[in-house]
Amino acid sequence: MAHITQGSGNTPVYEIPEDYYPEECGFWFKISKGIDKGKKLFFRDSVHSEREPNDVVLFVHGNPECSYSYRKVISHLIVAGKKPIRIINPDHIGFGLSDQASHEMVCMDHAENLLDLITTLDLQNITMIIHDWGGPIGIGALLKTPARLKNLIILNSTVFPLSNHGLTYKNYPISWLGWAKTPYIIPDRFWGAFASYAMFLKPVGSMKILLGMLRYILMAELGKLPKEEFRTRSVVRQQFLSKPNVKSSKRLVLQSAFWGQGNAYTDPKFGKRSTKAFYDFIQENINLAWSGKSNKIGVHAIIGQWDPLGSESVLKQWLNYLPQLRNNITLFSDVGHFIEEIKYKEIAEVILRSIAK
């Protein structure tokens, strides 16, 4: 395909782990339309069988992570799987091995790019795994071509308005320093270190979180990242050596205060923008597209409950729009937001059961 090459773009990641993608399975897609037209989007495209697979497993990451966040899930999926599968695992623009961002991107931008990739590759029978902002990105893309989706696996994500009561991103994980406030607090220079710290945060008290973060950022500045998941932490930190990537990532974090509600904001490059129509489209169409007798997809949720996205109100919204989720929810009370780092075996097993049906 003319828009697909094996030539990389202008990623700031300079140390690519060997297991980021199998040999000859890393590609760059030249976006063909929209405000990112011409940029190169990285994606892993690997087939795991000697036979031609009917099933596509599509991973859609969130922020401030990248496609490498799914490495453990994919590894277990390949080892445990018996059915032929094709794995597609992209990096959004501004993340991982994709080109750097050129504006403060939000989910509607990433969804447009993902849809371009999906239709160019003509992906069918998709089992889509969504995490964090990967929810509105992946669902926002596939609702434009809904017949392609077979299964939806939800990992701590939503496309609906988050409650302003209880645990929110205005008061989590520290009551006076919520996630949505961190772009104002953390300098751009330290954003990569902060992001790699947040991805491995465990359920602990506020003071332990704060002191741990300060110590971690200091050690990262001295070039001493923890040995635990060193390669992943390095990739996350390196992707934010790009200031445009930092600004784009921070914009998504700021959006978490209005998750699923739609909001207006000012982009330095494009001026006034709004996400309301994007979320309205998702909320008006998700049930119609995927919950009828003739078009019902399989749905499963695997949720870490130490997270606003693990609240009962979020799960009720998913059940209201996709009732087939009932009896297909797996909860972990001792796991936080980045569940794919902890419960990767359980996630892989759910994927395998889904595609076996």
C-alpha positions in Angstrom: 0.0 0.0 0.0 1.3 3.4 -0.9 0.6 4.9 2.5 2.4 2.2 4.4 6.2 1.9 4.8 8.8 0.5 7.1 10.6 3.8 7.3 10.2 5.6 10.7 9.3 9.2 11.3 10.4 11.8 13.7 9.7 10.1 17.0 11.8 11.3 20.0 12.2 7.7 21.2 15.8 6.8 20.6 16.0 3.4 22.4 13.5 1.0 21.0 13.1 -2.2 23.1 13.6 -5.4 21.1 10.1 -6.6 22.0 8.3 -3.4 20.8 7.3 -5.3 17.7 8.5 -8.5 16.0 11.1 -8.3 13.2 9.5 -7.1 9.9 6.2 -6.4 11.7 6.7 -2.7 12.4 5.1 -0.3 9.9 4.4 3.4 9.5 1.1 4.6 8.1 1.1 7.9 6.3 -2.1 9.6 7.3 -4.1 10.5 4.2 -6.5 13.2 5.4 -7.4 15.5 8.2 -5.3 17.9 10.2 -2.5 15.3 10.6 -2.3 14.5 6.9 1.2 13.4 6.0 2.3 12.4 9.5 3.5 8.9 10.1 1.6 6.7 12.5 3.4 3.6 13.8 1.6 0.3 14.1 2.6 -3.3 14.8 0.9 -5.7 12.4 1.7 -9.4 13.2 0.0 -12.6 12.2 0.3 -15.6 14.7 -0.5 -18.7 12.8 0.5 -20.5 9.6 -3.1 -20.1 8.5 -4.8 -16.9 7.5 -6.6 -15.5 10.6 -10.2 -14.4 10.5 -9.9 -12.4 13.8 -8.1 -9.1 14.3 -7.1 -8.0 17.8 -6.8 -4.3 17.8 -5.3 -2.6 20.8 -6.0 1.1 21.4 -3.9 2.8 24.1 -4.5 5.9 26.1 -2.4 8.7 27.7 0.3 9.1 28.8 1.2 5.6 27.7 1.8 4.1 24.2 1.3 0.8 22.4 4.2 -0.8 24.3 1.9 -0.7 27.4 0.2 -3.8 25.9 3.4 -5.8 25.6 2.6 -8.2 28.5 -1.0 -8.8 27.3 0.2 -9.6 23.7 3.0 -11.9 24.9 0.6 -14.0 26.9 -2.0 -13.9 24.1 0.5 -15.4 21.7 1.7 -18.1 24.1 -1.8 -19.1 25.3 -3.7 -18.7 22.0 -4.5 -21.6 19.7 -6.7 -19.8 17.2 -5.1 -17.8 14.4 -5.1 -14.1 15.1 -3.8 -10.9 13.6 -2.6 -8.3 16.1 -2.7 -4.6 15.2 -1.2 -2.3 17.9 -0.8 1.4 16.9 0.8 4.4 18.5 -1.2 7.6 18.3 0.5 10.6 16.9 2.6 12.2 19.7 3.2 8.9 21.4 5.7 6.0 21.1 7.2 5.5 17.6 4.7 7.7 15.8 5.5 11.3 14.6 5.5 14.1 17.1 2.3 16.1 17.6 2.0 19.5 16.0 -1.0 20.7 18.0 -2.7 19.8 21.3 -4.5 16.7 20.2 -7.7 15.3 21.8 -9.6 12.1 21.3 -11.5 13.2 18.2 -8.2 13.8 16.4 -6.8 10.5 17.3 -10.1 8.7 16.4 -9.9 10.3 12.9 -6.4 9.0 12.4 -7.3 5.5 13.7 -10.3 5.3 11.4 -8.0 6.2 8.5 -5.7 3.3 9.5 -8.6 0.8 10.0 -10.2 1.5 6.6 -6.9 1.5 4.8 -6.1 -1.9 6.2 -9.7 -3.0 5.7 -9.8 -4.6 9.1 -12.8 -6.9 9.8 -13.9 -9.1 12.7 -12.2 -6.8 15.2 -11.8 -7.5 18.8 -10.9 -4.1 20.2 -9.2 -3.6 23.5 -9.6 -0.1 24.9 -7.9 1.6 27.9 -8.1 5.1 29.2 -8.6 7.6 26.3 -8.4 4.6 24.0 -12.1 4.2 24.8 -13.4 7.3 23.1 -10.6 7.1 20.4 -11.4 3.5 19.5 -15.2 3.7 19.8 -15.2 7.1 18.1 -13.4 5.6 15.2 -15.3 2.3 14.8 -18.8 3.8 15.2 -18.2 5.4 11.8 -17.9 1.8 10.4 -19.6 -0.3 13.1 -20.0 -3.6 11.3 -16.2 -4.2 11.6 -16.4 -4.7 15.4 -17.0 -8.2 16.8 -15.9 -7.8 20.5 -15.2 -4.9 22.8 -12.9 -5.4 25.8 -13.0 -2.5 28.2 -10.1 -1.7 30.5 -10.6 1.3 32.8 -12.2 3.5 30.2 -15.4 5.3 29.4 -17.1 7.3 26.7 -19.8 8.7 29.0 -19.9 11.7 31.3 -17.9 11.1 34.5 -19.7 12.0 37.7 -18.6 15.1 39.5 -19.2 13.4 42.8 -17.1 10.9 44.8 -13.9 9.8 43.2 -13.0 12.0 40.2 -9.9 13.1 38.3 -10.2 16.4 40.3 -9.4 14.6 43.6 -7.6 11.4 42.5 -5.1 10.1 43.4 -4.5 12.9 45.9 -7.5 14.9 47.2 -5.8 18.3 46.7 -3.7 17.3 43.7 -6.0 15.5 41.3 -4.8 14.1 38.0 -6.6 16.8 36.0 -4.5 19.5 37.8 -1.1 18.0 37.2 -0.4 19.7 33.9 -0.4 23.0 35.9 1.9 21.6 38.5 4.4 19.4 36.7 6.9 21.3 34.5 7.2 20.2 30.9 10.7 19.0 31.5 9.6 16.5 34.1 6.4 15.3 32.4 8.0 12.1 31.0 9.4 11.1 34.4 6.0 11.9 36.0 4.2 9.8 33.4 6.4 6.8 33.8 5.9 7.1 37.6 2.1 7.3 37.3 1.9 4.2 35.1 3.2 2.0 37.8 1.4 3.7 40.8 0.0 1.3 43.3 -2.9 1.9 45.8 -1.2 3.7 48.7 -1.8 6.8 50.8 -1.4 10.4 49.6 1.9 11.2 51.3 3.5 8.0 49.9 2.4 9.0 46.4 3.7 12.5 46.7 7.0 11.6 48.3 7.5 8.7 45.9 6.8 11.0 42.9 9.3 13.6 44.0 12.0 11.0 44.6 11.2 9.2 41.3 11.5 12.4 39.3 14.8 13.3 41.0 16.2 9.9 40.3 15.0 10.0 36.7 16.7 13.3 36.2 19.9 11.6 37.4 19.4 8.9 34.8 18.5 6.3 37.4 15.1 4.8 36.5 14.0 1.8 38.6 15.1 -1.6 37.3 11.4 -2.7 37.5 10.0 -2.3 34.0 13.0 -0.2 33.0 12.4 -0.4 29.3 8.8 0.7 29.5 9.6 3.6 31.8 12.3 4.6 29.4 10.0 4.6 26.3 7.4 6.6 28.2 10.0 9.1 29.3 11.6 9.4 25.9 8.4 10.0 24.0 8.0 13.2 26.1 11.4 14.6 25.2 9.4 16.3 22.5 7.8 19.5 23.9 4.9 19.3 21.4 4.2 15.7 22.6 4.2 17.0 26.2 1.7 19.8 25.4 -0.5 17.3 23.5 -0.4 14.8 26.4 -1.2 17.5 28.9 -4.2 18.6 26.9 -5.7 15.1 27.3 -5.0 15.2 31.0 -6.8 18.5 31.3 -9.7 17.0 29.4 -10.1 14.3 32.1 -11.9 17.0 34.3 -14.6 16.9 31.6 -14.4 13.3 30.6 -17.3 12.3 28.3 -19.1 15.7 28.8 -17.6 17.5 25.9 -15.9 20.9 26.4 -14.6 23.9 24.7 -11.0 24.9 24.8 -8.4 27.0 22.9 -5.7 25.4 21.0 -2.6 27.6 20.4 -2.5 26.6 16.7 -6.2 26.2 15.7 -7.9 28.5 18.2 -11.3 27.6 19.7 -12.3 24.0 19.5 -15.0 21.8 21.1 -15.3 18.1 21.8 -19.0 18.1 22.5 -20.2 16.9 19.0 -17.7 14.1 19.2 -19.1 12.7 22.5 -22.7 13.4 21.5 -22.1 11.2 18.4 -20.7 8.3 20.5 -23.5 8.5 23.1 -26.3 8.7 20.6 -25.0 5.8 18.4 -23.2 3.2 20.6 -26.4 1.4 21.7 -28.0 1.5 18.2 -24.8 0.2 16.5 -23.8 -2.6 18.9 -26.7 -3.8 21.0 -29.5 -4.9 18.6 -30.6 -8.4 18.0 -28.8 -8.5 14.6 -25.7 -6.5 15.5 -24.9 -7.3 19.1 -21.2 -7.4 19.8 -19.5 -9.3 22.6 -18.5 -7.0 25.5 -16.4 -7.7 28.6 -14.9 -5.2 31.1 -11.8 -5.8 33.3 -11.6 -3.1 35.8 -9.2 -1.8 38.5 -11.4 -0.2 41.1 -8.8 2.2 42.6 -9.7 4.7 39.9 -12.6 7.0 39.0 -13.1 4.8 35.9 -13.6 1.9 38.2 -16.6 3.4 40.0 -20.0 1.8 40.2 -21.5 4.8 38.3 -19.2 4.2 35.3 -20.1 0.5 35.2 -23.8 1.3 35.3 -23.4 3.6 32.3 -21.7 0.9 30.3 -24.5 -1.5 31.2 -27.2 1.0 30.3 -25.8 1.4 26.8 -24.4 -2.1 26.2 -26.6 -4.5 28.4 -24.8 -7.6 27.1 -22.0 -6.5 29.4 -24.0 -7.9 32.4 -22.2 -11.0 33.9 -19.1 -10.1 31.9 -17.4 -7.7 34.4 -14.2 -8.7 36.2 -13.3 -6.4 39.1 -10.0 -6.0 41.0 -10.3 -3.9 44.2 -6.5 -3.7 44.7 -5.6 -2.5 41.2 -5.5 1.1 39.9 -5.9 2.7 36.6 -3.2 1.0 34.5 -4.6 -2.5 34.9 -2.9 -3.9 31.8 0.4 -3.7 33.6 -0.9 -5.9 36.5 -3.7 -8.2 35.2 -2.3 -8.9 31.7 -2.9 -12.7 31.9 -6.5 -12.2 32.8 -7.0 -9.7 30.0 -5.4 -12.1 27.5 -7.6 -14.9 28.6 -10.7 -12.8 28.1 -9.6 -11.9 24.6 -9.0 -15.5 23.8 -12.5 -16.5 25.1 -14.1 -13.7 23.1 -12.6 -14.6 19.8 -13.4 -18.3 20.3 -17.1 -17.6 20.3 
